[in-house]
Amino acid sequence: MSCLFHVGDTPPFHVLLQDCDGTPLAMDLATTIDIKFIAPDGDTFTKTATYPIGGDGSDGVVEVLIAAGELDVVGTWVMQPFVVLPDWSGHLSSIVFKVVAPIF
């Protein structure tokens, strides 16, 4: 995913969780779906993902809501999902995105 956001944006991130061969992972049986964020300055925070409106997680799509002030540093950010499923738990591939300053 290659995305560009601005400092102060509050986007809902819709994240497709996939296994290593690109197959969507059904999240409807997950007991934990966390998305870990690392800012360019090294600060970190974790958000609990939910299902988008009308979704049930069976398609691997989850949503993370960003609050005002969380995307507050210009630069390259990394987010990484951590999931707990009945037969497996662990981290999935990292997703990189950019945050830039607004024009004013």
C-alpha positions as a Markdown table, in Angstrom:
| # | Residue | x | y | z |
|---|---|---|---|---|
| 1 | Met | 0.0 | 0.0 | 0.0 |
| 2 | Ser | 1.5 | 3.3 | -1.0 |
| 3 | Cys | -0.5 | 6.2 | 0.6 |
| 4 | Leu | 0.1 | 9.8 | 1.3 |
| 5 | Phe | -1.5 | 11.5 | 4.3 |
| 6 | His | -1.1 | 14.9 | 5.9 |
| 7 | Val | -0.3 | 15.9 | 9.4 |
| 8 | Gly | -3.6 | 16.2 | 11.3 |
| 9 | Asp | -5.5 | 13.9 | 9.0 |
| 10 | Thr | -7.9 | 11.4 | 10.6 |
| 11 | Pro | -8.3 | 8.8 | 8.0 |
| 12 | Pro | -9.9 | 5.4 | 8.5 |
| 13 | Phe | -7.4 | 2.9 | 7.4 |
| 14 | His | -8.9 | -0.1 | 5.7 |
| 15 | Val | -6.3 | -2.8 | 5.8 |
| 16 | Leu | -6.4 | -6.1 | 3.9 |
| 17 | Leu | -4.8 | -8.8 | 6.0 |
| 18 | Gln | -3.1 | -11.4 | 3.9 |
| 19 | Asp | -1.0 | -14.5 | 4.3 |
| 20 | Cys | 2.5 | -14.6 | 2.7 |
| 21 | Asp | 1.1 | -15.8 | -0.7 |
| 22 | Gly | -1.4 | -12.9 | -0.9 |
| 23 | Thr | -4.5 | -14.9 | 0.2 |
| 24 | Pro | -6.8 | -12.8 | 2.4 |
| 25 | Leu | -7.0 | -14.0 | 6.0 |
| 26 | Ala | -10.5 | -14.5 | 7.4 |
| 27 | Met | -10.6 | -12.4 | 10.6 |
| 28 | Asp | -14.1 | -13.3 | 11.7 |
| 29 | Leu | -12.7 | -15.8 | 14.3 |
| 30 | Ala | -9.9 | -13.5 | 15.5 |
| 31 | Thr | -9.8 | -12.7 | 19.2 |
| 32 | Thr | -7.3 | -9.9 | 18.7 |
| 33 | Ile | -6.6 | -7.6 | 15.8 |
| 34 | Asp | -4.2 | -4.9 | 16.7 |
| 35 | Ile | -2.4 | -2.5 | 14.4 |
| 36 | Lys | 1.0 | -1.2 | 15.7 |
| 37 | Phe | 2.2 | 2.2 | 14.4 |
| 38 | Ile | 5.8 | 3.5 | 14.4 |
| 39 | Ala | 6.2 | 7.2 | 13.7 |
| 40 | Pro | 9.4 | 8.5 | 11.9 |
| 41 | Asp | 10.6 | 9.8 | 15.3 |
| 42 | Gly | 10.4 | 6.4 | 16.9 |
| 43 | Asp | 7.2 | 7.0 | 18.9 |
| 44 | Thr | 4.8 | 4.1 | 18.8 |
| 45 | Phe | 1.1 | 3.4 | 19.5 |
| 46 | Thr | -1.3 | 0.5 | 19.0 |
| 47 | Lys | -4.9 | 0.6 | 17.8 |
| 48 | Thr | -7.5 | -2.1 | 17.9 |
| 49 | Ala | -9.0 | -2.8 | 14.5 |
| 50 | Thr | -12.7 | -3.4 | 13.9 |
| 51 | Tyr | -14.6 | -4.5 | 10.9 |
| 52 | Pro | -15.7 | -1.8 | 8.4 |
| 53 | Ile | -19.4 | -1.0 | 8.3 |
| 54 | Gly | -21.2 | -3.9 | 6.6 |
| 55 | Gly | -18.1 | -6.2 | 7.0 |
| 56 | Asp | -17.6 | -9.2 | 9.1 |
| 57 | Gly | -13.9 | -9.8 | 8.7 |
| 58 | Ser | -14.3 | -12.9 | 6.6 |
| 59 | Asp | -12.8 | -11.1 | 3.6 |
| 60 | Gly | -9.7 | -10.1 | 5.6 |
| 61 | Val | -10.5 | -6.4 | 5.6 |
| 62 | Val | -10.3 | -4.5 | 8.9 |
| 63 | Glu | -10.6 | -0.8 | 9.8 |
| 64 | Val | -8.5 | 1.3 | 12.1 |
| 65 | Leu | -9.7 | 4.7 | 13.1 |
| 66 | Ile | -7.1 | 7.4 | 13.6 |
| 67 | Ala | -7.8 | 10.2 | 16.2 |
| 68 | Ala | -6.9 | 13.8 | 15.9 |
| 69 | Gly | -3.2 | 14.4 | 16.7 |
| 70 | Glu | -2.0 | 10.8 | 16.1 |
| 71 | Leu | -0.6 | 11.4 | 12.6 |
| 72 | Asp | 1.5 | 14.3 | 13.9 |
| 73 | Val | 5.0 | 13.7 | 12.5 |
| 74 | Val | 6.2 | 14.3 | 8.9 |
| 75 | Gly | 8.0 | 11.3 | 7.3 |
| 76 | Thr | 7.7 | 7.6 | 6.6 |
| 77 | Trp | 5.5 | 5.6 | 9.0 |
| 78 | Val | 5.1 | 1.9 | 9.4 |
| 79 | Met | 2.1 | 0.0 | 10.6 |
| 80 | Gln | 2.1 | -3.8 | 11.3 |
| 81 | Pro | -0.9 | -6.0 | 12.1 |
| 82 | Phe | -0.8 | -8.4 | 15.0 |
| 83 | Val | -3.6 | -11.0 | 15.1 |
| 84 | Val | -4.7 | -13.9 | 17.3 |
| 85 | Leu | -6.6 | -16.6 | 15.5 |
| 86 | Pro | -7.8 | -20.0 | 16.9 |
| 87 | Asp | -4.9 | -21.8 | 15.2 |
| 88 | Trp | -2.2 | -19.1 | 14.9 |
| 89 | Ser | -1.1 | -15.8 | 16.3 |
| 90 | Gly | 1.6 | -13.4 | 15.2 |
| 91 | His | 2.6 | -10.3 | 13.2 |
| 92 | Leu | 1.8 | -9.9 | 9.5 |
| 93 | Ser | 3.7 | -7.9 | 6.9 |
| 94 | Ser | 4.4 | -4.3 | 7.6 |
| 95 | Ile | 2.7 | -1.5 | 5.6 |
| 96 | Val | 4.6 | 1.7 | 4.9 |
| 97 | Phe | 2.9 | 5.1 | 4.3 |
| 98 | Lys | 4.0 | 8.7 | 4.2 |
| 99 | Val | 2.8 | 11.7 | 6.1 |
| 100 | Val | 3.5 | 15.2 | 4.7 |
| 101 | Ala | 2.9 | 18.7 | 5.9 |
| 102 | Pro | -0.2 | 20.4 | 4.6 |
| 103 | Ile | 0.4 | 23.5 | 2.5 |
| 104 | Phe | -0.8 | 25.8 | 5.3 |
